[in-house]
Protein backbone atom coordinates (compact mmCIF):
# COMPACT_ATOMS: atom_id res chain seq x y z
CA UNK A 1 0.00 0.00 0.00
CA UNK A 2 1.35 3.41 -0.97
CA UNK A 3 1.90 6.09 1.62
CA UNK A 4 0.03 9.37 1.29
CA UNK A 5 1.97 12.19 -0.27
CA UNK A 6 2.96 15.29 1.65
CA UNK A 7 0.63 17.34 -0.52
CA UNK A 8 -2.36 15.21 0.43
CA UNK A 9 -1.46 15.37 4.11
CA UNK A 10 -1.19 19.16 3.98
CA UNK A 11 -4.46 19.52 2.09
CA UNK A 12 -6.31 17.46 4.66
CA UNK A 13 -4.76 19.53 7.47
CA UNK A 14 -5.76 22.80 5.81
CA UNK A 15 -9.29 21.69 4.99
CA UNK A 16 -10.17 21.08 8.64
CA UNK A 17 -12.60 23.59 10.02
CA UNK A 18 -11.20 26.06 12.50
CA UNK A 19 -12.66 26.92 15.85
CA UNK A 20 -14.70 30.13 15.69
CA UNK A 21 -13.05 32.84 17.80
CA UNK A 22 -15.12 34.68 20.37
CA UNK A 23 -15.46 38.47 20.34
CA UNK A 24 -13.08 38.72 23.32
CA UNK A 25 -10.47 36.60 21.54
CA UNK A 26 -10.72 38.71 18.38
CA UNK A 27 -10.34 41.92 20.39
CA UNK A 28 -7.31 40.48 22.18
CA UNK A 29 -5.51 39.61 18.92
CA UNK A 30 -2.51 41.82 18.26
CA UNK A 31 -2.81 43.49 21.65
CA UNK A 32 0.86 43.09 22.51
CA UNK A 33 2.16 44.07 19.07
CA UNK A 34 3.78 47.46 18.65
CA UNK A 35 2.46 47.87 15.11
CA UNK A 36 -1.11 46.91 15.92
CA UNK A 37 -3.53 48.83 13.73
CA UNK A 38 -6.53 47.99 15.89
CA UNK A 39 -6.03 50.75 18.43
CA UNK A 40 -5.78 54.23 16.91
CA UNK A 41 -4.31 56.91 19.16
CA UNK A 42 -6.85 59.48 20.34
CA UNK A 43 -4.66 62.43 19.33
CA UNK A 44 -4.41 61.26 15.71
CA UNK A 45 -6.24 63.71 13.47
CA UNK A 46 -8.37 62.71 10.55
CA UNK A 47 -6.58 63.50 7.32
CA UNK A 48 -8.08 64.24 3.91
CA UNK A 49 -6.52 63.61 0.51
CA UNK A 50 -5.80 66.61 -1.71
CA UNK A 51 -4.16 66.97 -5.06
CA UNK A 52 -1.34 69.47 -5.07
CA UNK A 53 0.52 70.94 -8.03
CA UNK A 54 4.14 71.93 -7.48
CA UNK A 55 6.75 73.32 -9.79
CA UNK A 56 9.51 70.86 -10.63
CA UNK A 57 12.17 72.85 -8.77
CA UNK A 58 10.00 73.01 -5.63
CA UNK A 59 9.50 69.24 -5.77
CA UNK A 60 13.25 68.70 -6.09
CA UNK A 61 13.83 71.00 -3.09
CA UNK A 62 11.19 69.13 -1.08
CA UNK A 63 12.77 65.76 -1.89
CA UNK A 64 16.26 67.04 -1.04
CA UNK A 65 15.04 68.48 2.27
CA UNK A 66 13.34 65.23 3.24
CA UNK A 67 16.49 63.28 2.27
CA UNK A 68 18.58 65.53 4.55
CA UNK A 69 16.28 65.12 7.54
CA UNK A 70 15.50 61.41 7.08
CA UNK A 71 18.79 59.95 8.43
CA UNK A 72 18.13 61.52 11.85
CA UNK A 73 14.33 61.30 11.82
CA UNK A 74 13.12 58.24 9.92
CA UNK A 75 9.41 59.12 9.93
CA UNK A 76 9.92 62.34 7.94
CA UNK A 77 8.20 62.45 4.56
CA UNK A 78 6.96 65.00 2.01
CA UNK A 79 3.47 65.21 3.48
CA UNK A 80 4.80 66.00 6.92
CA UNK A 81 7.00 68.83 5.60
CA UNK A 82 4.06 70.29 3.64
CA UNK A 83 1.81 70.08 6.74
CA UNK A 84 4.53 71.84 8.74
CA UNK A 85 4.57 74.64 6.15
CA UNK A 86 0.80 75.02 6.43
CA UNK A 87 1.07 75.16 10.22
CA UNK A 88 3.67 77.93 9.97
CA UNK A 89 1.51 79.87 7.48
CA UNK A 90 -1.47 79.64 9.87
CA UNK A 91 0.54 81.63 12.41
CA UNK A 92 0.73 84.63 10.07
CA UNK A 93 -1.90 87.34 9.99
CA UNK A 94 -3.92 87.99 6.81
CA UNK A 95 -1.96 91.20 6.24
CA UNK A 96 1.36 89.35 6.41
CA UNK A 97 0.03 86.76 4.00
CA UNK A 98 -1.07 89.46 1.54
CA UNK A 99 2.42 90.96 1.67
CA UNK A 100 4.03 87.57 1.06
CA UNK A 101 1.63 86.73 -1.76
CA UNK A 102 2.20 90.12 -3.38
CA UNK A 103 5.90 89.36 -3.73
CA UNK A 104 5.33 85.77 -4.78
CA UNK A 105 5.67 84.52 -8.39
Steps between C-alpha positions, in 0.01 A plus 500: 500500500635841403555768759313828467694782344599810692267705283201287595590516868527879487173536311315294757655707781400827334147389418412439865257751638640747748354586835296821484665771711293684757466879497738525798761288322475711184538821701803356679680413174800721434470667839867460586630598156662839458368541146143404581258692281200416716550776754525848348647768725246757618719795399525383138317745276287400208679579177350574159656437160572800278664536165782750499686647204862599555761639269776254416766699686283516814450123486875446468558730800236313701658163419849628585378644831330175597815305403709725728270459799422129454829354635434657842120478497379194310129588501551822301328511162376755245151521647633579844720783368206646304275479810772676700504780241123538528527514879760777475284694251202477739701699754519800266237771492298565182696821443832315517367241259390770254849650513661161439260416218557839338870424465443141395534375139 
